[in-house]
Amino acid sequence: MIGSPPFRVIIVGGSVAGLALAVMLETQGIDFVLLEAYPEISPQVGAQIAVLANGNRILDQLGIYENLLRRAQYCVDDFHLRDSDGKSLAALHEFGDALIQRHGYPMYFLDRQMLLEELHKHIKDKSKVLVSKRVVHVEESEKCVTASTADGSVYQGDIIVGADGFHSTVKQELYRMNSKSKMAGAEGPEPEDLPAEYAALFGISAGECGIPKSAMNIVTGKNSTHLVSSGPDDKSYWCMFYHLGNTYYGKDAKPFQEESLVRKHWDDKITETVKFSDLYEKRISSIATPLHEGTAKHWHSSRCILIGDSCHKFHPFAGQGGNSAIESAAALANAVVRLLHSAPRHQPITPSDLSALFASVHSLRAPRIAELLEISSLMQKMCAVANPVLRWLLRWTLPVIGAPVLFHLLTVVYPDAVSLDMLPIPERPPIEGRGPEREGWESFPWHYFAGYTINENSKRIGWTWNYGFDIRSASGTSHWQGRRPRRKKPAIIDDYLTTKDWATLSKYYSILQPFKDVTMRLQGNPIDSEFSALWEVLPAIEFLLNHLEEVKDRDDVYSEEHFKVNVSLGWAKLNEYYTLLDETPAYTTAIVLHPGFRWAWIESTWAERQDWISDARARVRNLWDSEYKTQPLSAEEAIDPPPPKRRRGGESSSSFAS
């Protein structure tokens, strides 16, 4: 980097994190050497990787995204969550378009080898990438850090980055040096003693297996889950996640024998027409591995820092292992660039400078890593129906609340991702990954009811539920956030929903059903050429407010405190939206101009609020005077007959939505 003091980074490991960091450093002219233990930089190890929006944004900054997209050939566009019979519980169609509109990038699968090849290809100076260089020893001093390899080579640099995977030599050496110098790192567990509750069988199949292109399926089952997606050419990628029967630590965690595992799950349904055996019979590679989960207690010493799997291991269910590794590489690259920009030109970087650098990376990444660990684990447990609450959520709640909430669960972690500070973010919709404002039923207050229903019933049996969503309006955005899931007592496994619980759920269902019906009517269905109209909005909200007023009069519902709270919250939020409609004359004018309503509807509905009627007349008059009074009207436009008068509907949600 021109104008900065000399600085060299030793990267250990040609992993996704290591190669990504090398590309990032090279774009800024920062010297590095990458030491890979194996003879090949991108071997085929029979593994696939999902590249998500948070990883794609950084890869796009590096100029790699378009190449990966071409090699992947197909993006995930049709997502299904299925039960053990292969039947769809919830589905997301046009998933890829929705991801692009909200987060700027699609989701796609490819061989892990392909991602490594593209990263390696984008390193201009290949002489800095060395293979068959297994690091066996690391030593720190006041002035530098030294890495020694098995072939007797020695490399010096200012810092060393451990990107050498879960069985990291750099991690072992970091713990050794911390222990030797009596630093805090000696207090932690042994480097590889992370717990593993699940294991996985990963595979790639070639040929016609019955999985459509652009499709992704998650198949739920008791203590096991299948994740199957299409890949490039004629490939299908699949993973079987299964419970080990206990929690094991470090090297004690071992996967089951592949042969017995396959025999047990041979007839598992992936879809209603595809079995696991259809995939396994056409496999070209497969590998079984335990799935450790957790993060190293200490990430760095005075000149060493860990990133990627050497530092943290996620359950792969959420697909955040490789994507988070790219994020961590970006966070470290950002910190190095900031340090070199701020350092005096002819003065060396001091250990205290490096300590501050590493601390800044840790403080940025640690909270996000903890969140990703929790979400990944929870998603696996839910799909493996690990307890009665999760079984209920999966079987009954998710199909009711539908695809938008499923979309939220899959993508909630995308917007907070790190990007490269020193490179521009390509202009893709949306630039900041926040997406369009929530539409349709996501804007309605029945989230409060659904969230409370989940939380109230799960608290009784020892869980609290993480449930959050944005409510956007003209005055800004507010966020309602529930509590994170936390196991309180093991008795949960013996506890089931009682008759009273189901009665409570039934009451909430009766309260929420009109909201769903009205919302579906208002948001329309372009596929069937059904569209909503402005004149429908005021009657819709009036109907729902009256519905909640009627609920308050129901002794069987309103006698319980939690119903009172939630109905009142829902009414208040809905009334707030109603008030916001006054900011434009469009809704009132649409009613007045409708031959089935006109001013009679306004005067009848708002009979007790003459001030509202006066304000409405003023808004309509102002709109006429300012926009339409002076507009010419042609004879052709004047001869169209008026539409037929609308039949006045009944009082039920079904009649409104008909």
N, C-alpha and C positions, 0 to 999 in steps of 0.2 A: 504494500500500500504506500503510494507516494506521500512523502512528508511525515511518515510515521516511523517509530523506532523499529529495528529488525525484530521479527517475531516469527516463530516457527511452531506449527501444531503437528504433533505426532498422532495420527488416527490409527487405532488398533481395531481392525475388523472391516472387511469389505461387505458389511451388512447394508441394509437400506439406510439406516442412520449414518453409517460411516461414509458411504458413497455420496449421500445427499449432502453431508457436511463438506466433503471435499469439493463438490461442485460449487457450493455457496462461497467457500473461502476463495476459490479460484476466481470467481467473478469480481472479487474485491482486491485481487492481487496479493493475497496473504499466503505466505509460503506454508507448505504442508508436505508430509509424506504419509502414505497409507500403507500399513503392513497387514497383509492377509495371510492367514496360516495355511490355507489350502492352495493347491496348484492352480485352481481356476478361480476367477473373480466372480463368475456367475454360473455356478453348477446347477444342473437340474436335480432337485432333491424331492420332486414329487409334491410340491406345495403350491397352493394358489394364494392370491392376495386380493382383497377388495380395496379399491382406491376410492376414497370418499371425498366429500367436498372440502374438508379441512386439509387433507393432503393434496388434493388437486390444485388448490389455490397457490400453494407454495411451488408445486411442480410447474404450474403455469408461469409463475414469476421467473423460473429457471429456464423456460423454453422447452420443457419436456412433455407437458400435458398433451399437446396435439399428437405427438408421436405415440404416446401410450394409448390414446383414444383410438387411433388407427389400428394399433396392434390388438386391442381388445375387441374391435369390430362391433360388439353389441353392448349397449348399456342396459342396466336393469330397468325395465319399463312395466313389468307386470309382477307384482309382489303378492304372495299369498301366505297367510298364516293358517296352517291346517291342523286338524286333529289327527289322532292316531289311525283313523280310517281313511285319511287322505282327503277328507272333506274340508272345504274352505271355511274357516271361522271368520276371517276378515281379509279384505283384499284392497290393494292399491293399484288401480289401473292408471296408465299414463304417469307412472311414478317418476320416470326420468324427466319429463317436462316439468312436473311439479318441483322436483329438486332444482332444476336449472332456474326456474322462475323465483324460487325462494332463496336459494343459496348460490346460484351461479354455475354449479357444476353437477353432472350426473354421478351415479355410482356404476362402477363396472368391475368385472373380474378378469384377471389374467394370471398366467404363470408368474410366480415370484421371480423366476429367472428372467422374464421379460423386463420387469421393472429394474432389476439389477443391471441388465444389459444396457438399457436406455440411460441410466445414471452414469454408468461407466463410459458410454459413448460420448457423453457431454463433458467429460474431463478432457481438456485440450492437451495437457502435458501428461501423457500416459507414463512417462518415466518416473513420475511421483507415486505410481500405484505399483507396489511390489507384492508378488505372490510367493508362496512357500516361505513366508517369514513369520514363523510362529513365535510370538513373544513369550519368553519364559521368566523374565526378571525385569523389574522396574525399580529405579532408584531416584530419589529426589535429592536435590541440594539447594543451597541458597540461590544459585545462579541458573540452574537448568534442571531438566528431568532427562533420564537416560533409559532407553528401552533396549534390552538385549534379546536376541532371537536365538532359536535352537541351532542355527547354522553358524553361530559365533559372531554375527554382525551386531554392531552397536549404533544406535541412532540417538541423537540429542535434539532437544527442542525446548521451548518455553513451557508448554503444557502438553499433557498426553490425554487423549480422549478415549475412554473405553467404550467402543461400539462393537465389542466382540461377543455379544449374545449372552444368554442366560448363564452358561458355564464360562464366565469371563475370567481370563487370567488377570486382566487389569483390576478387576474387582477383588480378586484374591490378594493381589499385591497391595492394593489400597488398604485393605483390612490389616495386612501384615505390617505395613508402614505405620498405620495409625496405632496399632497395638504396641509396636516397638517404641514409638515416641510418646506413648501414653496419651494419645489424643482421644477425643470423644468417641471416635469410631470403634474403639476397642470394646465399648459397652454394648454394642449391638450383637445380634445373633450371628452365627456363621453365615457367610455370604449366600449360600445356596439353600438355607433352611426356610424357604418360603413354602406355605401350605399348598397342597393340591387336593381338591375334593372331587374333581372331574378329570377325565382323560378324553382323548379324541383319536379317531381313526380318520385321517385325511386321505382323499383319493382323487385321481383324475381318470376319467373314462373317455374313450374315443369311439365314435360311431353313433348310430341312432339309438338313443336310450329312452326316448319319449318325453324329454324335457324340451319345451319350445325355446327358441332363441329369445333373448331378452327377459327370460323368466327367472324368478328367484322364489324358492319355497322354504319355509321353516315349518317343520313337522313336529308337533309336540307329542310327548309321551311320558309315561311314568318313569322318572329318573333317566331319561334319555331324550335326545333331540337330534333330528336330522336337519342339516342346512344344505340345500342343493340349488345350484345355479347353472345357467348355460355359460359357456366360454367361447373363445374364438374358434374359428373353423368348426370342426365337429366335436369339440370337447364339451364335457360336462364336469363341473367341479362338485365335490360332495364332502361333507364332514359329518361324522357321527360323534356326538358328544354324549358321554355316559358317566354316571356316578360310580365312584370307586368303592362305595360301601362304607367308607370312612375317610377321615382327613389324614393325609400323610405329609411328611415334611422332607424337603431336600431329596436326597437320593433314595429314600424309602418309598417314594411314590413311583409306582411302575404300572404301565398300562396292562390291560388283560391280554391274553394271547389272542392274536388276530383271528386265528382259525375258529376258536370257540365263540368269539364275539360275533363273527360273521354268521356262524350257524344259528346263533340265538336270534339274530335280527334279519335273517334271510328273507322272511316274508313281510317285513315292515312295509306299510304303504307310504309312498312318497306323495303321490297324487292318487286319485281314484282309479287310475289305470296303470300307474308305474310303481313297481316294488323296488326295494333296496337291491334285490338280487339282479334286477335289470341293469343297474349301474355297476355292481361289483363284477359281474361276468365280463364286462367290457372295460375293466380298469386297465390302464397302462402303467400306473404307479399307485402305491399306497404306503402310508407310514403311520404308525401308532405312537403317541407320545402323551405323557402326563401333562396336565394343564396347571402349572403353578400360578398362583395369583398373589400379588403384593408388590411392595416396593422396598428397596434397600433403605435401611434406617439412615444411612449417611451416604451421600452421593459424591463427595469429593474430599480430597486431602489438600495439601498446600499447592500441588501442581497437577493433580489428576482429577478428572471428572468423568462420571459415567452417564451415558445416554442410551436410550433404546432398551432392549431386553436385558442388558447388563444391569440396568437400574430399576426397571419396573416391568412386571409381567401382567398382562391382562388376560382374562378369558377371551378367546378370539371371537366369541359370539357376536359382539358388537362391531367387529372389524376394526378396532382402534389400535391394534398393536403396531403395524407398520405406519399408519397415518400419524399416530402420536409420536413415533420415533422421528418422523420427518419434522413434526412440530418442535421436538426437543432440539434437533439439529439446528433449526432456524432460530430458536431462542438463544442457543449458544453462539451462533454466528453473529446475531445482532449484538450480543454483549461484547464479543471480541472486537467488532468494528467500532463500537462506542468507545471502548477502552483505547484503542489505537488512535482514534481521532482526537481524544482528549489528552493523550500522553505527550509530554515534551519530546521533540523530535530526536534529540541526541542523548536522551537518558533512557537507561534500560527499564523495563517493566519490573516492578518490585513484587515480592511475595504478597505484600499487603494489597497491592493492586489486583492480584489474581484472586485473593480471598474475597475481595469485594465483587469481582466478576462472577465467581462461582456462586456466591451467596445470592446475587441478583437473579441468576438463572434458577436456583432452587426456590426462591420465594415466588417467582413467577409460575413455575411448573408444578410445584408440589400440590397446591389446591386443585388444579385441573386434573392431575394424575389421580388424586384421591377420588374425584368425581367420576372419572372414567372407569376406575376400578369398581366402584360401587354400581354404576349403571350396567357395566358388562356382566357382573356377577348376578345382579337382580334379573336381567333379561334371561340369562340361562336358567335360573331357578324358576322363573315364571313359566318358561316353556317346558321345563322338565317337571312341572307341577309338583314342586318340592314340598308343598304343604297345602292344607285345605283352603287358606285364604287365596293363595296364588291360583289354585285350581278353580276357585270361584271367579276370580278376576278374569282368568283366561276363557273359561267356558261360558260365562254369563255376561260379564260386564263389557269386555272388549267387543264382542259381536254387536252389543246394543249401542255403545257409544261410537263404534264404527271407525272407518278408515282415517279420518282426520286426526284422531288421537293416536292411532297407530303410527301415522306419519310423524307426529310430534315426538313420540317415544324414540323413533329411529333417528331423528335428526336434531334433537334438542341440544346436543353438544357441539354442533357445527359452528354457530356464530362466534363463540368465544375463542376460536383457534388463533394461534400465533401466525403471523406472516412475516416476511422479510422486510425490515424497515428500510434497507438501502436499495431495494429494487421496486419499481412501480408495480402496482396491482393491475393486471389487465382489466380493461373495461368489459366485464361480463355481467349480465343481470343476476342479482343486484351486486353492486360493487362491494358493499360492506357485509354481504352475507346475511342480511337481516330479512330479506324477502318482502313480499307484498303484505299489506295489512290483512289481518284475519278477516275472512268473509263468511257469510252464511251463518250456519249454526254455531261456529266457533265464537261469534260475537255475542251470543245470547247468554243470559245469566244462569242457565241451567247447569253450567259447569260447577256453580256453587253447590247445587244439590248433589250432582254426581260425585264431586270431590268429598262432600261431607258423608255421603252414604258409604263410600269406600273407607274413609277414615274412622267413622263412628263404629262400624262393625268390626274393623280390624283392630282397633284399640282394645276392644273387649277380650280379644284372644291373643294379645301380646305383640301386636305390630303397629307401627305408625307408617303412614304411606306418604311418599313424596309426590305431590301433585301440584303442578304450577302451570299458569297460562297467562298470556298477555290480554289485557282489555284495552283496546285502542279507541279513542274518540277524538273529536276536534280539539279537545283541550290537552291532549297528550296521551301517554301510554302509562298504565299502571300494571304492576305484576302481582298476582296473588300466588303465594308460595306456601305449600304445605310442608310438613316435616319429612325428613329423610327416613327411609325404612330402617328399622333397627330391631333386631331380635331381642325380646325382653325375657322370654322364658321358654324352655324346651317343651312345656306342656302344650304348645301350639299344635303339635302333631296329633294330639288326642282330642282336639277341639273342633267342632263342626258348627255350621250355621244352624240355629234352632228354628223352631216354627215361628217364634216371635221375630227372629231376624228376617225370615222370608216375608212375614207380614209387613214389616217395615219397608223392605225393598218393594213390595207390591204397591204400597202407598206412594212411595217416591215415583214409581213408574207411572202411576195414574196422574201424578202432578206433572211429570215431564213430557208425557206423550203429546199433549197439545203443542208444546214448544217445538218438538220435532216435526209434527205435521205442518205447522205454520211455516217453520223455517224452510222445509223442503219446498213448500209452495212459493215462498218469496225468492229463493235462490234459483228456482227454475231448473230445467233440464234441457240444455241446448241439443243434446243428442236426439231427443224426441221433439225438437222444435217447440219446447214449452218455455215461455219466458214470463217473468213477473212484470208487473206494471207499477208505476208510481202510486196510482190510486189505491193499491192494495195495502200500502204500508200503514196508514192511519187506522183503518179498520182492524188490521192484524194486531197492532199493539193494544188498541182498545180491548179487543177480544181477550188477549193474554192477561191484561191488567184485571179485567172482570173475572177471568178464570181464577187468578190468585186471590181475589176478594172472596170468591165462592169457597175456595179452599179454607180460608180463615173461618168460615161459618161451619165447617165440618168438625163436629165434636170428636170423631174418631181419629182425626189427623191433628187438629190444632191443640189438643190437650197435652201433647208431648212437647217439651221445651225445645228440642232440636228442630222440630218442624216449625215452630214459631220463629225461631231465629232465621232459618233458611228461607222460609216463605217471605219474611219481611225483607231480608237482603235481596232476594230476587225481585220483589215488587219495587224496592227502592232503585235498583239498578235499571230495571226496565223503564221506570218513570223518568229516570235521568236521560235515557235515550229518547224518550218521548219529548222531553223538553228541548233537546237538541234539534228536533225537527223544525222548531221555530226559526232556526238560523237561515232557512231558505223558504221562500213562498211556494216552492215546487210541489210539495206534498199536499198542502191545502188547495192549491189551484187545481191539481189533478182530481181531487174529490169534487170540487165545484163544477168542473167541466164535464164530469162523468154524468151521462143522462140518468143513470140509476141512483145517483146520490144528490148532487147539486147542493145548494145551501141548506136544503131540508135536513140532510144528514148532520151537518155542522150544528145547526140550531137544535136538533133533537138530542144529539150526543152530548153537547156541551151546554145544555139548557141551564144548568146551575152555575155556569161560569160565563156570564155575559161579557166579562173583560176578555176572555179568550176569543169569543166570537167577534168582538170589536177589533181586536188585534189581527185576527184572520182576515177580516174584510179590508183592513188597511194594507196588509201585505199583498193581497190579491190586486187591490186597486193600484198600489205602487208598481207592481209588476206590469199591469196593463198600461199605465201611463208611461213608464220608462222604456218598455221593450216592444209593445205591440200596437199601441194606439195609432201611431203614425205609419204603420206598415201597410203597403197596398195589398189588396186582395183581388186576385184574378177571378174572372167569371167561372173558369173551369174548376177552381178550388171551391167555389161556393155551391156547386150543384151536387156534391156528394151527399147521399142520404145519411142521416145520423145513425149510429149503431143502435141495435135493439136495446131496450131497457133491461138492465141486469135484474134477474130474479133475486129478491131479498133472501139471503141465506138464513139458516137456523142458528142455533146457539152452540153447536158442537164444533170441535176442531175438524172433524171429518167433513162437515158441511162447508166450513170455510175453505178447506183445502181442495174441495172437489172441483 
